Amino acid sequence: MVTPAPEINFSDLSNRPVEAVRKLQASPSRSLRIHRRGEEEDLVLITAGRAAQCTEAASATTKLFLALMQHDDRVRSLVTDVMPAAFPWVRFLSKQGVQAFVVELVAALEGAESLQNPAPVAQVVTAWQHTAEVCADPELLTILRQDGEDFGPVPMP
């Protein structure tokens, strides 16, 4: 079982930084969750050494996965078959949808690895999860499949 990171308020970090650093150093994850007021997103303070370890672990895992995917067609087929174990919501996608998700995920992993930025991977997973949510709702899927007027390309956000 993973032990959650200790938590403090942002004001504690400002007012009692030595105590905050002690909590950080005593944490098994070498991290500290910092609560912020209102709708501000919480922060996570992590030691530089632990951040480097996390980056290295993610990088090694990604490189291994990409090498396996490029090595053998059977691996690509196996990955598609085991996707529901990693992402249970893919059960609502068609087989072609799952295959498209795998292809897009592999491309995002490769690109994100080269940038050392996980955001593209998270974006791909979130987009496909939303697609699965639509596919899981028969009423919504029927509505979206109806012929309608095309309003043209959607501008970039």
C-alpha positions in Angstrom: 0.0 0.0 0.0 1.3 3.4 -0.9 1.5 5.9 2.0 0.2 9.3 1.0 2.5 12.3 1.2 2.3 14.3 4.4 0.2 17.5 4.0 0.6 21.0 5.2 -1.0 24.4 4.5 0.8 26.9 2.3 1.0 29.3 5.3 2.9 26.6 7.3 5.5 26.4 4.5 5.9 30.2 4.8 5.7 30.5 8.6 7.5 27.3 9.6 9.8 26.3 6.7 12.2 24.2 8.9 9.3 22.1 10.1 8.1 21.7 6.6 11.5 20.5 5.4 11.7 18.0 8.3 8.3 16.6 7.2 9.5 16.4 3.6 12.7 14.6 4.6 10.8 12.2 6.8 8.3 11.3 4.1 8.9 7.9 2.5 8.0 9.5 -0.9 10.3 12.4 -0.2 7.4 14.6 -1.0 5.0 17.0 0.7 1.5 18.1 -0.4 0.9 21.8 0.2 -2.7 22.9 0.4 -3.6 26.3 -1.0 -6.7 28.3 -0.3 -9.8 28.6 -2.4 -9.7 27.2 -5.9 -5.9 27.3 -6.3 -4.5 23.9 -7.1 -2.5 22.2 -4.4 1.3 22.0 -4.8 3.7 19.1 -4.3 7.1 19.8 -2.9 9.6 17.0 -3.8 13.3 16.6 -3.3 15.4 17.1 -6.4 16.8 13.6 -6.0 13.4 12.0 -5.9 12.2 14.1 -8.9 15.2 12.9 -10.8 14.4 9.3 -9.8 10.8 9.7 -10.9 11.9 11.1 -14.3 14.4 8.3 -14.8 11.9 5.6 -13.9 9.3 7.0 -16.3 11.8 7.4 -19.0 13.1 3.9 -18.7 9.6 2.4 -18.6 8.6 4.5 -21.7 11.8 3.5 -23.6 11.3 -0.2 -22.8 7.6 -0.1 -23.8 8.4 1.7 -27.1 11.2 -0.8 -27.9 8.8 -3.7 -27.3 6.1 -2.2 -29.4 8.5 -1.6 -32.3 10.1 -5.1 -32.0 7.2 -7.5 -32.8 3.7 -7.4 -34.2 2.7 -9.9 -31.5 3.6 -7.4 -28.8 1.4 -4.8 -30.4 -1.4 -7.3 -30.5 -0.8 -8.3 -26.9 -0.8 -4.7 -25.7 -4.2 -4.1 -27.5 -5.5 -7.3 -25.8 -4.4 -6.2 -22.3 -5.5 -2.6 -22.5 -8.7 -3.3 -20.5 -6.6 -4.3 -17.6 -4.7 -1.0 -17.6 -7.6 1.2 -18.8 -11.0 -0.6 -18.0 -12.9 2.1 -19.8 -11.6 0.9 -23.2 -14.2 -1.9 -23.0 -16.7 0.7 -24.4 -14.5 1.4 -27.5 -14.7 -0.6 -30.6 -11.8 -2.9 -31.4 -10.7 -0.3 -34.0 -11.0 2.4 -31.4 -8.8 0.5 -29.0 -6.2 0.0 -31.7 -6.3 3.7 -32.6 -5.9 4.5 -28.9 -2.8 2.3 -28.7 -1.3 3.9 -31.8 -1.9 7.4 -30.5 -0.7 6.5 -27.0 2.5 5.1 -28.3 3.1 8.2 -30.5 2.4 10.5 -27.5 4.7 8.5 -25.2 7.5 8.8 -27.8 7.0 12.5 -28.2 6.6 13.2 -24.5 9.7 11.2 -23.7 11.7 13.4 -26.2 10.4 16.5 -24.5 10.5 15.1 -21.0 7.0 16.4 -20.6 4.1 14.0 -19.6 1.3 16.4 -20.6 0.8 15.0 -24.1 0.3 11.5 -22.7 -2.2 12.7 -20.2 -4.0 14.6 -22.9 -4.3 11.5 -25.1 -5.5 9.3 -22.3 -8.1 11.9 -21.2 -9.4 12.4 -24.8 -9.8 8.7 -25.3 -11.5 8.3 -21.9 -14.0 10.9 -22.9 -14.6 9.1 -26.2 -15.3 5.9 -24.2 -17.7 7.8 -22.0 -19.7 8.8 -25.0 -19.6 5.3 -26.4 -20.9 4.0 -23.0 -24.0 6.2 -23.1 -26.4 4.8 -25.8 -28.5 7.9 -25.9 -25.6 10.3 -26.3 -24.0 8.1 -28.9 -27.2 8.1 -30.9 -27.5 11.8 -30.7 -23.9 12.3 -31.8 -24.2 9.8 -34.7 -27.2 11.7 -36.2 -26.7 13.6 -39.4 -26.5 17.3 -38.8 -25.2 20.5 -40.1 -21.4 20.8 -40.2 -20.3 24.1 -38.8 -16.8 23.8 -40.1 -13.4 23.4 -38.4 -13.2 24.2 -34.7 -10.6 26.9 -33.9 -7.7 26.0 -31.6 -8.3 27.0 -28.0 
